[in-house]
Amino acid sequence: MTLPMTVMDEGLPTRIRIHEVGARDGLQNESTIVPTEIKAEFIHRLAAAGLTTIEATSFVHPDWVPQLADAERLFPMVRDLEDVRLPALVPNDRGLDRALALGVRQVAVFASATESFAKANLNRTLDESLAMFEPVVARARDERLHVRGYLSMCFGDPWEGPVPVDQVARLVRTLVDMGCDEVSLGDTIGVATPGHVQSLLATLIEEGVRLSKVGVHFHDTYGQALANTFAALQHGVTTVDASAGGLGGCPYAKSATGNLATEDLLWMLQGLGIDTGVDLGLLTATSVWMAEQLGRPSPSRTVSALSHKES
């Protein structure tokens, strides 16, 4: 298989943890319902490729995200995977109850950096949504679960425009103080640029937030996801969200295109000599297989290039 030439940059981290979101964030945006058995096989294939954090599902009300209504059926089919974290999204106490009943050990809550998106996504004000999450996070910590906080619209909002970095930094600090083990900075509509990313990360450091607690989650609407990721790596971020084959978007933000493709990320990281533990060939084959299940080609350029070379 073709691989990039490796030229290391001593200023970058030597190892990155990829937080794979394809099975949850990717599939929740599909117009059709993917069979549970296909989802389970997808997760097993992702694990076989070397991914150690794979977001499995979401315990939201089925009316909100019908594509993930099978969480109770899916999770028992994948929880036997050894040495693989399988986080699940929990929107409230009821969602946490459902997750705990199945033995989920890593959960995530989903907050907003803007008032407009909080109202559109959660039907609550920003403060009301944070108040709703606080007891969920506290209870999860009491149960010794790992808790991730997603913060959406960190760089731009379709209703409000650019989001002030001080506002985002304050909310990240709030989630960390609330008890989140890590916070993922979401560029939900894909408008971030490298300078904006570095400005936000510098402000977080000034706020006393350790970047070991920060992940980045970029969408590729304007083709900036890899450049933004590189900017984050330069600041020392070591957790990067990505979606196998570039699946996904956001069902509540219609301007959002697909997530950063995991294969595109891997191509860049391998070229920089950054270790991930993930086999690019196996992952590409997995995304080709998943694209066949969905009946359309993968939007990932790396998947397209490598699969054409193999054919």
Disulfide bonds with the S-S distance in Angstrom:
none
